[in-house]
Amino acid sequence: MFRRYYYRKPFIIASILLLTGIALSIIGILMESSSRSMDYYALIAFGFFFVITALVIYFMYFRMEKEYRKSIGGAPLLRYTIENNAKKENVERQVKDLSSTNRGLLMIMLSFCFIFGITLPFILKDGWVIAIICLCLAIFLFLAERIITNYRIKKLRNSTGEYILTENGAVIGGEFHSWGLPGFSLSSVDYIPSDSSKLGILQIEYTGQGLAGENVQRLFLPIPKNHEKVITEIIELLSCKIV
């Protein structure tokens, strides 16, 4: 179902950060004339940081919200709902791929933590501090990966069986994916034909630039038999967008 404000929560968080930042900055400025301590510098610095963070969130999610409305609010290439059994099968396929991708990215980042944590203590005078920092960072990355992955898996499993595909994005499992945003590009489009017992699968792969390098996302859309006749045309259309 089309949601008018898809990224409502990030905008709320950004608004809270913006108001907090402005309030801290004002308090810091007022303290400058009445306080002999230098605490007001910290308040102004934190206020400035919160304001910048809020503006960055606003900018990022405004672009994503705009792309969502442009992609989903218009006439989609495909829009359908599949049966519960087919939905469960496709969700598990998506979950397996998601878990594998996130685990791979985690292992890359943990490898860097391990290398720095082992080598720097022999190079720097206080290298043991760096080793502790690397250990703490590794624990944080592991917990973050588990929390994010489990959240997305839960969202996929609790989603409806509605699928929407446009030229620049798709809604799958209640998640909006876009390859029309800056830094994202469509990589490949493929179709596995149906057989007597299974629906055909439209596979879409797109990439985005992340801190650990290219972040590859793979999407799987089970295609009902009454929509198979337009798949060739859709693949040709999407293939023109492959970079």
C-alpha positions in Angstrom: 0.0 0.0 0.0 1.3 3.5 -0.9 2.3 5.4 2.2 2.3 9.2 1.9 5.2 9.7 4.3 7.4 6.6 4.0 10.3 8.0 6.1 8.3 9.6 8.9 10.5 8.4 11.8 13.8 9.7 10.4 12.1 13.1 9.9 10.8 13.1 13.5 14.3 12.1 14.8 15.9 14.9 12.7 13.4 17.4 14.1 14.2 16.4 17.7 17.9 16.7 17.0 17.4 20.1 15.4 15.4 21.5 18.2 17.8 20.1 20.8 20.8 21.6 18.9 19.2 25.0 18.7 18.3 24.9 22.5 21.8 23.8 23.5 23.3 26.6 21.4 21.1 29.2 22.8 21.8 28.1 26.4 25.5 28.1 25.7 25.4 31.6 24.3 23.4 32.8 27.3 25.9 31.2 29.7 28.8 32.9 28.1 28.0 36.3 29.8 26.9 34.9 33.2 29.3 31.9 33.8 33.0 32.1 34.6 33.6 28.5 33.5 34.1 27.3 29.9 31.3 24.8 30.0 29.3 26.9 27.5 31.8 26.0 24.7 30.8 22.4 25.1 27.1 23.2 24.9 27.6 25.3 21.8 29.7 22.6 20.2 27.1 19.9 20.9 24.4 22.1 19.7 26.2 22.8 16.4 26.9 19.0 16.0 23.2 18.2 16.6 22.1 20.8 14.1 24.5 19.6 11.4 23.4 16.0 12.0 19.7 17.0 11.7 20.3 18.8 8.4 22.2 15.8 7.0 19.3 13.5 7.9 16.8 15.9 6.5 18.7 16.1 3.2 19.3 12.4 2.8 15.8 11.3 3.6 14.2 14.1 1.7 15.9 12.7 -1.5 14.7 9.2 -0.6 11.2 10.3 0.2 11.0 12.2 -3.1 12.3 9.1 -5.0 9.7 6.9 -3.2 6.8 9.2 -4.1 8.0 9.5 -7.7 8.5 5.8 -8.1 5.5 4.4 -6.2 3.0 7.2 -6.6 3.0 6.9 -10.4 2.1 4.0 -12.7 4.2 0.9 -11.7 5.5 -1.7 -14.1 4.1 -4.4 -11.8 1.8 -4.4 -8.8 0.4 -7.6 -7.4 -0.2 -9.7 -4.3 0.9 -13.3 -4.0 -0.5 -16.2 -1.9 0.8 -16.8 1.6 2.8 -20.0 0.7 4.6 -18.3 -2.2 5.2 -15.3 0.0 6.8 -17.4 2.7 9.0 -19.2 0.2 10.2 -15.9 -1.3 10.7 -14.3 2.1 13.0 -17.1 3.2 14.9 -16.7 -0.1 15.3 -13.0 0.6 16.3 -13.7 4.3 19.0 -16.1 3.3 20.5 -13.7 0.8 20.3 -10.8 3.2 22.0 -12.7 6.0 24.8 -13.9 3.7 25.4 -10.3 2.4 25.4 -8.7 5.8 27.6 -11.4 7.3 30.1 -10.9 4.4 30.3 -7.1 5.1 30.7 -7.8 8.8 33.6 -10.2 8.2 35.4 -7.5 6.1 35.1 -4.9 8.8 36.1 -7.4 11.6 39.1 -8.3 9.6 40.3 -4.7 9.6 39.7 -4.5 13.4 41.7 -7.7 13.9 44.6 -6.5 11.7 44.9 -3.1 13.4 44.4 -4.7 16.9 47.2 -7.2 16.3 49.8 -5.0 14.5 49.5 -1.5 16.1 50.5 -2.6 19.7 53.9 -3.5 18.2 54.2 -0.2 16.3 52.8 2.5 18.6 54.0 3.3 22.1 50.5 3.0 23.6 49.3 0.5 21.1 47.4 -1.5 23.7 44.9 1.3 23.9 44.3 1.0 20.1 43.9 -2.8 20.6 41.2 -2.2 23.2 39.5 0.3 20.9 39.6 -2.2 18.1 38.1 -4.9 20.3 35.3 -2.6 21.4 34.6 -1.5 17.8 34.5 -5.2 16.7 31.9 -5.9 19.5 29.9 -2.9 18.4 30.0 -3.9 14.7 28.9 -7.4 15.6 26.0 -6.3 17.7 24.9 -3.7 15.1 24.9 -6.3 12.4 22.8 -8.7 14.4 20.3 -6.0 15.4 20.0 -4.5 11.9 19.8 -8.0 10.2 17.2 -9.3 12.7 15.1 -6.1 12.4 15.0 -6.5 8.6 14.3 -10.2 8.8 11.4 -9.6 11.2 10.0 -6.8 8.9 10.2 -9.2 5.9 8.4 -12.0 7.7 5.7 -9.7 9.0 5.1 -8.0 5.7 2.2 -8.5 3.3 2.5 -10.3 0.0 2.3 -7.1 -2.1 5.0 -6.4 -4.6 5.5 -3.2 -6.5 8.1 -2.7 -9.3 8.9 0.6 -11.1 11.7 1.7 -13.4 13.7 3.2 -10.5 12.7 1.1 -7.5 10.7 -1.7 -5.9 8.7 -2.3 -2.7 9.4 -5.8 -1.4 8.4 -7.1 2.0 7.4 -3.6 3.1 10.9 -2.2 2.2 11.5 0.4 -0.5 14.6 -0.2 -2.7 15.8 2.4 -5.2 18.5 2.4 -7.8 17.6 5.9 -9.0 19.3 7.7 -6.1 22.8 9.2 -6.4 25.4 6.6 -5.6 23.1 3.7 -6.5 23.0 1.9 -9.8 21.2 -1.1 -11.4 23.6 -4.0 -11.9 21.7 -6.9 -13.4 18.2 -8.2 -14.2 17.4 -11.8 -14.8 14.4 -14.1 -14.9 14.0 -17.7 -13.9 11.0 -19.1 -15.7 8.2 -20.9 -13.7 7.6 -24.6 -13.7 4.6 -26.7 -12.8 5.1 -26.2 -9.0 6.9 -22.9 -8.6 6.4 -19.3 -9.7 9.0 -17.6 -12.0 11.5 -15.4 -10.2 12.6 -11.9 -11.4 16.0 -11.3 -9.9 17.2 -7.7 -9.7 20.6 -6.7 -8.4 21.7 -3.1 -7.6 24.7 -1.6 -5.9 25.4 1.4 -3.6 28.6 2.9 -2.3 29.2 2.1 1.4 31.9 2.5 4.0 33.2 -1.1 3.3 33.0 -0.7 -0.4 30.2 -1.5 -2.8 27.0 -2.8 -1.1 25.2 -5.3 -3.3 21.5 -5.8 -2.9 19.6 -8.6 -4.5 15.9 -8.6 -4.9 13.6 -11.6 -5.7 10.1 -11.0 -7.1 7.9 -14.1 -7.6 5.9 -13.5 -10.8 2.3 -14.8 -10.9 1.6 -16.6 -14.2 -0.9 -14.0 -15.3 2.0 -11.4 -15.3 4.6 -13.5 -17.2 3.6 -12.1 -20.6 5.0 -8.7 -19.7 8.3 -9.9 -18.2 10.3 -9.8 -21.4 9.2 -6.1 -22.0 10.1 -5.3 -18.4 13.5 -6.9 -18.6 14.3 -5.0 -21.8 13.2 -1.7 -20.1 15.3 -2.3 -16.9 18.3 -3.5 -18.9 18.6 -0.1 -20.5 19.2 1.3 -17.0 22.1 -1.1 -16.2 25.4 0.8 -15.6 
